Amino acid sequence: MLIVVLTGVLLGDSFGKSIEDRLYRDKIIYSEQTQYQKIVVTQHKDDLRLYLDGNIQFSSLDEHRYHEALVHPAMNMAPQREHILILGGGDGLAARELLKYDTVKDITIVDLDPGVTELAKENLLIRRLNEDALLNERVEIRNEDAFRYLETSESKYDVIIIDLPDPNNEALNKLYTN
């Protein structure tokens, strides 16, 4: 029994990495366990993918379809487009679309996990994809719970974009309520 335990202790990390490598079809180029979630970035040729807790957040081959459809209809319908709030969106891709509008004065991104926003600000491949949106002077990042932010903030916004993962746990479910 002692041999089994010692083997597990000594080989546990490499065994875990081996299992993780098999979960993703492409080469893992970044992996981090934050306080909130497991962040994994994979790459195969021109396709960069971001996963949070094993759920794909974007593929660089087609993310534009999602982010353009998320941002542009709301922006085109809004009578005012100066002060924008993004709930989630720590990858900077929705912000990239919003920064195409000259009328946008400021964008507040409320994303819980600083691991995601720091990755999107520092990783050269993601920065290229988000066109350095998170480094733009018009963008403010607030790493806090979006639900609490909405309850306590007195700021007013012209447009609110919700770019959150699918609600697959209680913490996310509350963001999809009235």
N, C-alpha and C positions, 0 to 999 in steps of 0.2 A: 504494500500500500504506500509506503514511504517513497519507493521508486516512482510510482505513478504520479504522486503529488509533486515530487522534485522535477520530473520530466515535464509536467504541466507548467510549473513555474518557469523553468528554463526555456521552454519552447513555445509558451503561450502567445507571446507577441508575434513571433514569426508565423505561427499557425493562424492567428487572427488575421494577419495581413494577407495570408494566402487565401483565406475564405473571402475577405473583402475584395481582393483582386478578381475573384470569380463572379462576384455580384454584378460587376460592371463590364460591359463587353469591350470597352475601349481602355486605353492606357490611363491609369490614374496619374495625374500630374500634380495634384494637391489634395491633401486630406487633413482635416482638423476636427477634433471634437471640442466644441465650445461648451459653455455652460448651458446652452439652449438646444443645440442640435449638432449632428454630424454633417460637416460640409465636405463634399467631394467634387473635384473638378476632373473631368476626363477629356481626352483629346484623341481624335482619329482623323488624320489628314487635316482638312479644313473645318472639321466639326468639333466645337468646344461645347461641353455640356456641364451644367451646374446641377448638383443633386443636394437636397437637404433631407436628411434622415432617409436616404434611399429613394426619395421622390424627385423626379426630374423637374427642374425649375425652368430651364431653357436649353435649347439646342441652337447654336449659332447659325445653323443652316436655315432655320425658319422662325426664329424668335421675333423677327420684324413683323410678321403677320399678327401675332398676338399683341405686341406693344403698340403698333400703329392702330389696331382696332380698339385697343383699350383707351388710348389717349385722344386721337383726333376727332371722333364723334362728339365727345364731351366738350372739347375745346371749341369746336365749330358751332356748338349750340349755346355756349355761354356768352351772355352779353358783356361780361367783364372777364378778362383773362390775365390779371396781374399777379394775384396771390394764389398760389397753388399748394395743395396738400397732397402728398402721396403717403398712403398707409401701406407699409411694406416697401417693396421696390428697392431694397438695398443693393441690388445688382446694378442700379443706375440706368437700366434700359428704358424705363418709362420716363425718367428725367431727361434722357437723351432726346426723346421725342418732344417733350415739352419745351426744351431749349431751342427748338426750331422756330418758336414763336417770339418775335421781337417784343411783343406786348408783355411777356412774362417778366415781372420784376423780381419775384422771389419764389423759390420752391422749398417747401419744408418736407423732408423725408423722415417719417417716423418708422424706424425699423428696430425691432427688439434686439437683434444680435449684432454687436459691433464686429464680430468675426466676419460677417457677410459684407458689411459696408467697408471694412478695412481691406478685405480681399479685393473688392471692386475698385478701390482707390489705388491699390498697390500692384496687383497682378497685371502685367503688361498686356496679356492676351484679352483679359476682361476690359481693361482700360481702352484698348483699341476698339472693342465691340461697343462699349458705352460712350465712346468718343470723349473720354475724360469728364463726363457729366458730373461726377461727384467732386471733382476738383474745381468746378465752375464757381465763381464768386457769388452767383445768384442762388446757389444750393446750400441749404443748411440741413445737416444730418442730426437727428435726435435719436439716440439709441435708448428707447424706452418702450414700454408696453403701449400699443396703439389704443387699446380700450381705455386705459387710465388717462392717456393723453386727451382723448376725446371728452372724457368726463371732467377734466380739470382745465383744459385750455380755454382761454377767452379770445383767442385769435379768430379772426373771420377770414374765410377763404372764398375765392370766386369759383374755384373748381376743386373737387376732391376726387382723386383717383385711388381706387382700392386695388392694390397689386399684391395680394396675399396668397400664400399657398392654399390649396384646397383644404376645407375644414375636416381634418381627420383626427382631431383630438379636442378635448374640452377647451383648452386655451384658445384655439382657433375658432371653435364653434361660436363662442360668445361674440366674436367680431362679425358674425353673419346674422345677427339678430336685429330687430327693430331698435 
